[in-house]
Amino acid sequence: MLSLNSVTVIIKGDQNIPAIMEMVVFDLVTDKGNDVSRINGYTYQLQAREENQESEFVNMIIRFVDNEDEEKKAHLKRVMTNFS
């Protein structure tokens, strides 16, 4: 799920998973790599995708902190418009 304020991503559990409240960067890449935004955010929520300790994938919600950057916001809006 993608909004102007956050994104939900799925990551493989064997990767380096950031801690809650840790600063992260979400790379939004469109137009075959010609339109790139590096959106700063923090890890808001982590959740295993399965109900056991050996869950292979993790849901991660990233809350964006670049809310005043009009260029990044415009890029997000273009992507959201294309998928709605």
Secondary structure, 3 states (H helix, E strand, C coil): CECCCEEEEEEECCCCCCCCCCEEEEEEEEHHHCEEEEEEEEEEEEEECCCCCCCCEEEEEEEECCCCCHHHHHHHHHHHHHHC
